[in-house]
Amino acid sequence: MQNIHWLYLVTIILYSLSLLAYFIDFVRHNRKAHQIAFWLLSIVWLLQTVFFLLRMRQFNRLPIVTEFEGLFFYAWVVVTFSLVINKYFKNELFVFFTNIVGFIIMAFSLFMPTADIPDSLNQLLLSELSILHIALILISYSAFTLAFVFSLMYVIQHYMLKKKLWGKRLIRFSSLSRLDQLTFIMSLIGFPIFFIGIILGFVWFSIQFNYLPLFDAKIISSLIIVIAYGIYFYLRGVKSQRGYNIVLLNVACFLLVLINYFLSSNFSHFHIWK
């Protein structure tokens, strides 16, 4: 078990070195630093995967149930998605910005208890519906995170264009229309996964307790997220709105996701294991 903790710490150290190299590349457009950053990030993904498998073996379950495991899985999916998207879209700055978020999530998990769930909750939470619900919600959060990163890149580039800050760094951001499109695509991926995850959560809870906690803080905040992204899709897809304001709306939607994950859980009686 001690070896697993050391592996986790080594992973975070390498993650921070990768971000440092990406930052050097961002500031000085250093190809050598970029290559080092990419390989360090690849090693981080490998170590994260090993840690995930070791913890799964240690507790004999899929390690996504506790708050520590949830944050770790969230960070692992973000790293995975960033590497895959970089392979197909070749946007180097996207990987940099995405993994700033991923690193913050993983570093934050250090302050969470690493122990297993209590025995009294073990059987309750380890049903297939519960595990699938948690996994889908965390994957949807990762997709929303990537949409937020594309939105953030759009906002930064919009500012640079407005202030006429020309240069090589501006070119590396990709076009505004492309960033807007990728924001929409990642949101479109995350939304149905999130919606299905909520439905499975409702089904699981109704089976276990024979009622639905409709006035629980977590449920209310999740439904607000559904409505917010629904408005975004209506304006972006049906009304064909494009540009700065619609991207800011996506940023606001992601802020609701963060509130849902970190804040509403403290006032929730539904997510009793968090």
Secondary structure, DSSP 4 states (H G I P E B T S, - for coil): -HHHHHHHHHHHHHHHHHHHHHHHHHHH--HHHHHHHHHHHHHHHHHHHHHHHHHHHHHTS-S-SSHHHHHHHHHHHHHHHHHHHHHHH--HHHHHHHHHHHHHHHHHHTTS--SPPPHHHHHHH-SHHHHHHHHHHHHHHHHHHHHHHHHHHHHHHHHHHHTT--SHHHHTT--HHHHHHHHHHHHHHHHHHHHHHHHHHHHHHHHHHSS--TT-HHHHHHHHHHHHHHHHHIIIIIS---SHHHHHHHHHHHHHHHIIIIIGGGG-SSSTT-
